Amino acid sequence: MASIVDKLDDGNIVVCQGDRCYTTQHFHICGSSTVAAEQAAEDDLLLFAVLEDAFLAQESAAVCSKTSGAAPRHMRALSSAMKTLTPTASLAHHDMHINAAETFSGGAPSLSMRRDAIGCAKFWGA
C-alpha cells in the first residue's frame, strides 16, 4: 500500500509504496492534485502521483515556453489513462489545466498564477 509520507513546503508531496518513493516536482501549481492524491485509493496512489506529475509537467512546459505544441493532446491522453488506471482519484481539475496549456495563460489554478509561480525558471530555464 502507498501513502503520502510528506507534504513539502513548496507544495509537492512524497509518496512511498514499500521501499519505492516518488517526490513530485509539479504539484506546487495545483492544490487540487494533492487533494486528489489524498482521496486516491492506497493501491492507486503511487501511480496517481507519477501520472499527475507528468500531466502538470506538460502544462508547465506549455505555459513556460508559450507554445502549446502537443502538450494538450498529451494531457488529454494522460487524463484519460488516469481515469482508467486510478479510478478513485478526482480529476475534475484537469480541464482547467488543459485550457491553460492551450492558451499558455498560466491562469490555472488561479488568475494570480504567474510564470514564475509555475516554476518556469526552476524547471525550464525561462
Backbone torsions as a table, in degrees:
resi	resn	phi	psi	omega
1	MET	NA	143.3	179.8
2	ALA	-99.4	157.2	176.1
3	SER	-152.0	155.8	173.5
4	ILE	-80.3	117.3	-176.8
5	VAL	-98.3	-16.2	178.9
6	ASP	-159.2	141.2	169.6
7	LYS	-109.0	114.7	-175.1
8	LEU	-79.9	155.2	-179.0
9	ASP	-60.6	-25.9	-178.1
10	ASP	-85.4	3.5	178.2
11	GLY	97.6	-5.8	177.4
12	ASN	-88.4	169.7	-178.6
13	ILE	-131.2	160.3	173.2
14	VAL	-115.3	124.8	179.9
15	VAL	-116.7	132.0	178.1
16	CYS	-125.3	144.1	172.9
17	GLN	-135.9	107.8	-173.7
18	GLY	63.9	-127.9	-179.8
19	ASP	-95.8	6.1	177.6
20	ARG	-98.5	125.4	178.7
21	CYS	-125.1	150.1	177.9
22	TYR	-135.4	128.9	175.9
23	THR	-106.1	120.6	179.9
24	THR	-69.0	154.9	179.7
25	GLN	-115.8	-15.4	-172.0
26	HIS	-126.0	3.3	-179.4
27	PHE	-65.6	-17.4	-179.9
28	HIS	-62.9	-18.2	-179.4
29	ILE	-89.7	-4.0	-176.9
30	CYS	-151.2	104.0	177.0
31	GLY	-62.1	-27.5	178.8
32	SER	-65.0	-26.2	178.8
33	SER	-65.8	-41.6	178.1
34	THR	-67.6	-41.2	177.7
35	VAL	-61.0	-45.1	179.0
36	ALA	-62.5	-39.5	177.7
37	ALA	-62.5	-40.6	179.7
38	GLU	-65.0	-27.7	-178.5
39	GLN	-91.5	-13.9	-178.5
40	ALA	-68.7	147.6	176.4
41	ALA	-63.6	147.6	-178.1
42	GLU	-55.2	-36.2	-179.9
43	ASP	-67.6	-24.7	-176.9
44	ASP	-98.1	-11.6	-166.1
45	LEU	-63.0	-48.1	-178.2
46	LEU	-63.4	-45.8	178.1
47	LEU	-62.8	-42.5	177.5
48	PHE	-57.2	-48.0	-177.3
49	ALA	-59.7	-44.0	-179.0
50	VAL	-66.0	-47.3	-177.7
51	LEU	-69.1	-41.4	178.7
52	GLU	-63.8	-38.7	177.9
53	ASP	-63.9	-41.6	177.1
54	ALA	-63.6	-39.8	177.4
55	PHE	-59.4	-49.6	-178.9
56	LEU	-69.0	-31.0	176.7
57	ALA	-63.1	-37.6	177.6
58	GLN	-62.5	-42.8	177.7
59	GLU	-62.9	-46.4	-180.0
60	SER	-57.5	-44.7	-179.2
61	ALA	-61.9	-42.5	-179.8
62	ALA	-66.9	-47.2	-178.0
63	VAL	-66.8	-43.1	-177.1
64	CYS	-70.1	-35.7	-179.2
65	SER	-88.7	-11.5	-175.7
66	LYS	56.7	34.4	175.1
67	THR	-139.9	116.0	-176.5
68	SER	-72.6	-36.3	179.7
69	GLY	48.1	-131.4	-178.0
70	ALA	-90.3	-0.8	-175.0
71	ALA	-53.9	-49.8	-179.2
72	PRO	-59.5	-39.7	179.0
73	ARG	-64.2	-44.3	178.4
74	HIS	-64.3	-39.4	180.0
75	MET	-65.1	-41.8	177.5
76	ARG	-62.5	-41.3	179.4
77	ALA	-64.8	-43.5	177.5
78	LEU	-62.7	-44.7	-179.5
79	SER	-61.1	-43.8	179.0
80	SER	-62.8	-44.9	178.7
81	ALA	-62.7	-39.4	-178.5
82	MET	-65.4	-33.8	178.4
83	LYS	-61.3	-33.8	179.1
84	THR	-84.2	-46.1	-173.0
85	LEU	-79.3	-29.1	-179.2
86	THR	-130.3	65.8	-171.3
87	PRO	-64.2	-17.1	-178.4
88	THR	-85.7	-10.8	-177.8
89	ALA	-86.0	137.1	176.1
90	SER	-80.0	127.3	-177.9
91	LEU	-119.3	23.3	-176.3
92	ALA	-59.8	-26.4	-177.2
93	HIS	-78.9	-9.5	-174.2
94	HIS	-62.7	-40.1	-177.6
95	ASP	-59.2	-40.4	179.3
96	MET	-62.3	-40.0	-178.9
97	HIS	-72.1	-36.6	176.7
98	ILE	-64.0	-40.9	177.1
99	ASN	-61.3	-41.5	178.7
100	ALA	-62.6	-37.8	178.7
101	ALA	-69.0	-33.8	179.4
102	GLU	-72.2	-33.3	-175.3
103	THR	-105.7	-3.9	-172.4
104	PHE	40.4	45.8	-177.1
105	SER	-83.4	-27.4	-174.1
106	GLY	67.0	18.4	-176.6
107	GLY	-83.7	-7.9	179.3
108	ALA	-99.9	137.9	5.1
109	PRO	-89.3	-0.9	177.9
110	SER	-145.6	160.7	-179.4
111	LEU	-65.6	-18.2	-179.7
112	SER	-86.3	-1.7	-179.6
113	MET	-70.3	120.3	-179.7
114	ARG	-109.3	166.7	-179.2
115	ARG	-58.3	-36.5	179.5
116	ASP	-69.5	-32.5	178.2
117	ALA	-71.1	-31.1	177.6
118	ILE	-68.6	-28.0	178.6
119	GLY	104.7	26.7	-177.2
120	CYS	-55.0	-47.8	-178.5
121	ALA	-66.2	-40.9	-176.9
122	LYS	-67.6	-44.1	-172.8
123	PHE	-100.7	-26.4	-171.7
124	TRP	-123.4	-0.8	178.9
125	GLY	66.5	21.0	-178.9
126	ALA	-106.6	NA	NA
